Amino acid sequence: MKTIDELVESARQILQERDVNIEVLEGGTERGLTVRRNREILDSIGIKMNLLSDFEPSLETEFLGRKISMPVMPAPLSGLVKSVDANCFKRIIREAWEAGVVPWIGHPIQDDVSEFEKEFVWIIKPLRNTKRVYDDVEKAESSKAMAIGMDIDSAAGIKVGGTILSYGGTKVWSKKELADLASTTKLPFIVKGVLSERDYYSLADISSAIVVSNHGGRVLDSAISPLELLPYLEKVVPTGVDSGFRYGSDVFKALALGADFVLFGRLMVYALAIENGVQTALNMIRDELLRIMKLTGAKSVKEISKEAVVL
């Protein structure tokens, strides 16, 4: 496998042979308009080339005070991914760190997080059962979690086609409820699933980082792409994006428009079908991004700017 597309195709064949329901893993809400919009927006952005200097670019950056090898990390996946690999979360943690980046874990999961041997970020659902949420925050604090957070866009459940996955019941958490939750933990608190200027600025004062996301097109049909919002934000906290990202060029475009990091979800699901696939996929993204940086004259992540792309 030399490309991301080859990795995905190999994984699809493996999953089909196992009779894994791929649609549940990768489908979008209702008509799938948001899934298509994510890809169309990414593909519509052009990249300029600047070729008058020879250098070796560096992807190294920081996330929550940790040095990481590149601004790319696995997105938080839920227990549904167990159908691909029963040891998915332990694999994500191990292979992400082997690639030099921080693993993110979703919710709910069947694993005992206290058994995870290396650091991770845990993003939990906005459950109606608030006691369970607070209990999970306590579990995070007694584990190797380096941050805790909530994907607020799951408030009405995850909708794949016409089927809603409610995880026992979810709800919209108010700003006060989120602030109260954040205040109970010493861990950095991350809000994921922001898709408007209002929510971004309102939640910035309680967040160590914010992820602009439409949940991969799995909550609202016709939602905007994160890259349609990103240029309008004046960043006040570290800001990441996810939803539809698959290639190194996608990462470059997001960084050029102001993102500090990019999370990959569906690609990691496919990668889990292949031995050491998570690390392989991350390394492929790294190689693609380094090549693009050489062709655009960006010596470091900080030098990737809006001037390098055409909207």
N, C-alpha and C positions, 0 to 999 in steps of 0.2 A: 504494500500500500504506500503510494507516494503522495496522495492528496487526501484532503478531507472528504471529498465526494466518494473516493474509492473506499475509505474507511466506513462511511455511512452505508454504502451499498453492500459491503461485506457483512456488516452488522445486520442489515435488514434481512439478508438471506438466512443468517443464523437464527434470527428471531422468528422468521416464518417457519423454519424447520422445527422450532420448538413450540409452534402454535401460540406464540405470544400475541396478544391483541395489540398491534402497533397503533391502531387508531386511538385507543385510550391513552397511550403514551404521548402521541404527537398531535392529536386532533385539536381543533379550535372551537370556540363557541359558535353555536348555531350555523351560520353560513360560512364561517371561517374567514370573514372579511378582514379581521384584524391580523390573523396570521399572514395573509397575502399582503396586507398593507405594510407590515414590518419588513418583509423582503423587498417589496417594491421601493420603499423609501431608501433602504440601504443601497439597492442597485442603482438608484437614480443619482446618487452622489458620485461625482467624478474626482479623480486624484491628479494633481499636477506633478510633473517630474522636475527635479533640479539636480543637475549632474556634474557640477563643476568642482567638486571636491571629493577626495578619496579618504574614507575613514571607516572605522568599525563602530557601528551604533551600539548603544547600551539601552537595554530595556528595564534595568533595575529601577525600582521605585519603593515607596513605603505604603503600608496599609496599617492603620491603627498602631503606628510606632514600630511595626516590624518591617524589616527589609524583605522584599520579595523579588523574584527574578524577573517578573513582568506584571503589568497591570491587568492580568487576566486570571479569573478564578472560576471553579465550578459553581454554578448556581445551586441554591438549596432545593434538593429534590425530596419528595415525600416518599412514604412507604410503598406507594404504588410501584416504585422501581424495583422492589423485591422480586417482581415477576421476571426481571431481566437477570438479576444476580442476587441471591439470598444474602450475600456478604457485601452488598453494594456500598454501604456507608463506610465500613472499614476500608474497603478498596479506595473509595474516593479520598478518604483522609490520607491513606498511605501514599497513593500515587500522586496526589496533588502536592504533598510535601516533597516527594522525590523530584517533582518538576520545579520545586522552589516557590510554590504559591500556597495561599491559605485556602483550605477546603471549607465550603459552606454546606450545611446540612439542613434539610427541610423538616416538615412536621405534618401530620404525626408520623412517628416511626416506631417500629416494634423493638428496636435495640435499646439497651440500657446505656445511656450516654456516659455513665461513669466508667464504662469499660473501654471507651475510646482512649487510645494510648497517646495520641498527639492532639495538639490544639486544633480547634475548629470554631466556626461561627454557626450559631444555631438560630434559625428564623422560625418562629412559631406562628400558628394560625390565630386569628382574632375570634377565638371560641366564645360562644355564649356562656359556657361554663367557665366563669372567670377564676374560680378556685383552681381548676386544672391548669390554667395559664400561670397563675402564681406558683403553683406546685412545680411546674416545669422550669420556671425561672430559678427556683431553689435547686432543682436538679442540675441545672446548668452551672450554678455557682459551686457545686460540689464536684464538678467534673473539670475537664481540661478546656472547657469553652472559653475562648478569648473575647467573645462578645455575644450578646443576645439581642434578638430583635423580633419584629412582627411584620408579616406581609399583609398590610391593611387592605389590599385590593381583593383579598379572599373573603371579604365581608358578606357577600351573597353566595358563597360557595364557588367551587370551580365548575364551570359548565363546558362539557365536551359534547359537541353536537347539541342535542336536546336534553342530555343527562346532567343533573347537578350532583356534584360530590360535596356533601355538606359537612363531613367530618364530625357528625354528631350535633351539628348546629353552630353556625357562625353569626356574627353580627358586626355592625359598624361600631367601632370603638371611638368615643369622643376624644378630643384633644386632652381633656382633663383626665380621662381614664388612662390614656397612653402616658401622660406625664406622671400620674401616680405610679404606674407600673415601672417606668424608667427610674423613678426615685427610690424604688425598693431594692435596686441592685447596684453593686459596685462595678459590675461589668459595663463596658461601653454598650450603649443602646442604639440599635440601627432600625430605621423605618424603611421598609421595602414596599413598593407598589404605589409610589406617588406619581401622579400624572396630571398635575395642574400647578400653576404658580402659587395659588392660594395655599394648597396643602404643603407645598415645599417650604414656603417662608414661615407658615404657621408652626411646622414641626421641627424646624431647624434648631430651635433653642433647646430641644430635649434630645437631639440626635447627635451621635458621634459620627454618623454617616447616613446618607440617604441614597436609596436606589430608585431611580426613575424607571418605571416598568409598567407594562400592561399585562403582566403575568403570561407572557408568551402567547397572547391572544386567546386566553382561556377563561376570561371573566366577562368581557364586554365586546360584543360585535360592533365594529366601526370605531373602536377606540383608536386614538392617535398613536403613532409610533413614538417611543421615547426620544428619538432624534428630531422629531418635530417640535418637542417642547424644550429640549436642551439649550438651543441657541437663545432662548428668551429668558433663561435663568441667570441671575447674577449669583454665582456660587458663594455660599456662606458656610458650608460644611463640605467635607469630602463627598463627592457625588459620583455614583456609579450608574450603570445602565444594564439592563438585560432585555430579552424578548426578541428572538429571531436572529441573534448573532451566531455566525457559523465559521467565518473565515478571518484570516489575519487582516485582510482589507477592511472588514467590518469594524475590527478593533481600531484600526488607524482612523477611520472616519469618525468613530465615536470620540476618540481622544482629540481629534482636530476640532470637534464641535464643543469641547469643554468637559467631557467625562474624565474622571480620574481613574476609573477602572471599569472593566466589562465582565459580566457574568455569563457563562455558557450553560444552558440547561439541556435542551434536547440533544445536542451533540454529545453531552456526557452520558445521556441515556443510551445512545447507540454505542458509545465507547465501552460501556460496561459489558456489552455482549462479546467483547474481544479481550483476550488475555493481555493484561497490562495496557488496555485500550485508553484509559483515562490519561495516563502519562503520555502515551503515543499521540493522542489528539492535542494535548497541551503543547507538546514539542513541535507538532506540525504548525500550530498557530504561531508559536514563537518564531519558527523559521520563516514563515510567510511574512510576519510583521517586520522582522529584521531586514528581509530583502526589500520590502517596501520603503523602509526608512533609508536604506542606502540609495534608493532611486529617487527619493524626495528631499534628500539633504538634511534629514533630521538626525542629529547625533545622539539625542536622548529623548526620553518620553516628553520632557518639558518643552522640547523644541517642536513638537507636533502641534501646529496651530491651524486656525481656520483658513489662513492664507493658502494652505496646501490642498484645499478641496473646493469644488464648485457645486453649489446646490441647484 
